[in-house]
Amino acid sequence: MIKIPITFQTPDDAIQFVNIVSKYDVDVDLRYGHHIVDAKSLVGTLALSSAKNIEMIIHDNECMELVQEVGPFVSRRLMASRNAHRPDQDTTRR
């Protein structure tokens, strides 16, 4: 399972995202709080598209091509804050 923070700037971004995800034979969900929708569902994705803390959950570990394709929608701010709190990424400890 891979979890990635996602952000949409416009409804067109959400439509493009659904088109990309739908090309892959893998289960992908979007979660915002306690709401979870199928990432291949245009209606569900549009319903969450204005939220700021959306998490994409890919139910497969062998899908790096999909991860690369959705790269433009990855929330850089959220990824930076998550990595800042990961002890395995801490380069100050020796």
C-alpha positions in Angstrom: 0.0 0.0 0.0 1.3 3.4 -1.0 -0.1 6.7 0.5 0.5 10.0 -1.1 -0.9 13.5 -0.4 -2.8 14.9 -3.4 -4.0 18.4 -4.1 -6.2 19.7 -7.0 -6.1 23.3 -8.0 -9.1 23.1 -10.3 -12.0 20.7 -11.2 -10.1 20.1 -14.5 -7.2 18.7 -12.4 -9.5 16.2 -10.8 -10.9 15.1 -14.2 -7.3 14.7 -15.5 -6.4 12.7 -12.4 -9.3 10.3 -12.8 -8.4 9.8 -16.4 -4.8 8.9 -15.4 -5.8 6.6 -12.5 -8.5 4.8 -14.6 -5.8 3.6 -17.0 -4.3 1.3 -14.3 -5.7 -2.1 -13.2 -5.1 -1.3 -9.5 -7.4 -0.2 -6.7 -6.9 3.4 -5.8 -8.9 5.4 -3.2 -8.9 9.0 -2.1 -9.4 9.8 1.6 -10.3 13.1 3.2 -10.9 12.7 6.9 -13.3 9.9 7.3 -14.6 10.1 3.7 -13.1 7.5 1.3 -14.0 7.4 -2.4 -12.8 5.4 -5.4 -10.2 7.5 -7.2 -11.6 6.2 -10.5 -14.9 7.7 -9.7 -15.3 11.1 -11.3 -18.2 12.1 -9.1 -16.4 11.0 -5.9 -13.1 12.7 -6.9 -14.9 15.9 -7.8 -16.7 15.8 -4.4 -13.3 15.9 -2.6 -11.5 18.0 -5.1 -11.7 21.3 -3.1 -10.3 19.7 0.1 -6.8 20.5 1.0 -5.6 17.3 2.8 -6.5 14.5 0.4 -4.6 11.3 0.6 -4.3 8.9 -2.3 -4.1 5.3 -1.3 -2.8 2.8 -3.9 -3.5 -0.8 -2.9 -0.5 -2.2 -4.6 3.3 -1.7 -4.1 4.2 -2.3 -7.7 2.8 0.8 -9.4 5.6 3.4 -9.7 4.5 4.3 -13.2 1.1 5.5 -11.8 2.9 7.3 -9.0 5.0 9.2 -11.6 2.0 10.0 -13.8 0.1 11.6 -10.9 3.2 13.5 -9.9 1.7 16.9 -10.9 -1.0 16.4 -8.3 1.2 15.5 -5.4 1.0 18.0 -2.6 4.6 19.1 -2.2 3.9 21.0 1.1 2.4 17.9 2.7 5.2 15.7 1.5 7.8 18.0 2.9 6.2 18.1 6.3 5.8 14.3 6.4 9.4 13.8 5.5 10.6 16.3 8.1 9.1 14.1 10.8 10.6 10.8 9.6 13.5 9.6 11.7 14.8 7.4 8.9 15.3 10.6 6.9 17.1 12.5 9.7 20.6 13.3 8.5 21.6 15.2 11.7 21.8 12.1 13.8 25.0 10.0 13.6 
